[in-house]
Amino acid sequence: MLYEAKLTQDFAAKLLDKGIYVIGFYYPVVPQGKARIRVQLSASHTRDHLDKAIAAFTEVGKELDVLPA
């Protein structure tokens, strides 16, 4: 949950730059103030895929001040 539409859009764009495709949902798809990132996993994703995604989320989260540095 990122809560803000602009932050969600920026987060998703930065993840895509790192090779991680996610969808940012914001109003009117979800209630105003409830913007979020949607991630879909499948059984075909490997541990390496998950580690790459976690690292990208962590890096972008710190860059956008969503996670502590």
Secondary structure, DSSP 8 states (H G I E B T S, - for coil): --B-HHHHHHHHHHHHHTT---EEE-TTSS-TT-BEEE----TT--HHHHHHHHHHHHHHHHHTTSS--
